[in-house]
């Protein structure tokens, strides 16, 4: 009897991989990092002003990619050619496939958005392109204050900053309406990105019934607007959770979901390097800000930006406070491996370059004062093997391979998406 028990125990002990125990100890409370399923609306963070419903999410899923509402184009050639998805490409981790996204004024797509360039008809100052590398919208429900500078949202880190709302960026005055950070940002974003909505357009392109189902309590005179479109798009992007990434599957009990190398990289992340000192939210980002001394987008050839772009100041560009200068929000880390470049200024092309930048601990931007730099930016003295292990964890361990589940099959308008210009159509094989 004793021999049988020992044999059973011995067999179980022999099949147990100690690295899983080491990783569990490094992480501590694994539950805090488990992301809710995209349909688990009760557990996805959301705004009280915009409760999640399936009707809103399904409408937003279409509006996010629909070029039919791109009607405030600067030149005739741009009409109905762009959408939110022009700059947040799913196969590129819901980011541009290149350093800078271009919506109105862009042309072409390539395979993953990497071949979208300025339409020659548009002067540079007329294109819709932002002065910082667009952030991914994956796991954005866990962001309380959106944008690199955290300027949208009335609570979180913006509580107590009411005197700043609308000062340096008029659009942030919408924070006073307390709609939710994503909802407010997207209302202003739809203006900035030249998208607009009306009942006539909703009827013309087949969306009226979906607006009616998503917003039955909104008066009909207000039901087809930027505000309701923003609420639907915000609901959709709140549902974009990367639950099929190997790390997520490992957290939920599948010890075989990650490779040994990915597990070694994760142990480095959570234990030796203390990366979770900044990346500590469920999305492996945080609503904190850090100056890392990286270059700005104008230095790598970004359009419609310059050394004087206020976005180069990060959080300080929003608050105007010296202590906030050059500090940028800590981004989430899932599916970053789908597309470089990296950092707000797109100064690093690969995740390995990012890891090596942190390992070297030497700032590249001489305009960022030493006094502003985050203390984590110091030589980390990783070995080559550790650099490779950490890169593998970031590249593959945090990669959800099935983002296509968040992409609609077609637009109700029948237009090609996410872009509808002729060059994009040819690139995508869309008629």
Secondary structure by P-SEA (a helix, b strand, c coil): caaaaaaaaaaaaaaccaaaaaaaaaaccccccccccccccccccccccccccaaaaaaaaaaacccccccccccccccccccccccccccccccccccccccccbbbbcccccccccccccccccccccccccccccccccccccccccccccccccccccccccccccccccccccccaaaaaaaaaaaaacccccaaaaaaaccaaaaaaacccccccccccaaaaaaaaaaaaaaccccccaaaaaaacccccccaaaaaaaaaacccccccccccccccccccccccccccccccccccccccccccccccccccccccccccccccccccccccccccccccccaaaaaaaaaacccccccccccccccccccccccaaaaaaaaaaacccccccccccccccccccccccccccaaaaaaaccc
